[in-house]
Amino acid sequence: MSQRSNDASRSWLLDVAQNGSESIELRKNAVFWLSQMGEYERSQFKDLYRDAKEVELKEQVLFALSQLDDPDAVADLIEIARNETNADLRKNAMFWLGQSSDPRAAEFLAEVIGR
């Protein structure tokens, strides 16, 4: 499905990622392949992050956001790093921001370090 890169395959992968009765590994793989398709909406990843209950799935979504060629994805990572209550997820978001060449990521990290 990940190689098809059409609306039906994206929809199927999203359904798998959102389906709490599927194994976490299968759901994480669905998120990974959605991020690799390059045609997935950033807002859908953000929604998936918000709705996910499992830390492992949220970590995969953070990786997916870091892979998107969308400047708003950096803003999403900054928002998560600022507001997430789980310290490990905040650190994970900051790690991916550290991999970004976007100046907003560097500004945010400098702000955090300066506290």
Number of C-alpha atoms within 10 A of each C-alpha: 14 17 9 10 16 12 11 11 15 20 14 15 22 20 14 20 25 19 14 13 9 12 11 16 12 14 22 20 17 23 25 19 19 26 23 16 15 13 14 19 14 19 13 11 24 20 11 18 21 12 11 17 11 11 13 15 21 22 18 21 25 27 19 22 26 22 17 20 12 13 12 13 22 24 17 19 24 21 13 22 25 14 11 14 10 11 11 13 18 20 14 19 26 22 17 20 25 14 11 15 10 13 11 15 20 15 11 18 17 11 10 12 8 7 5
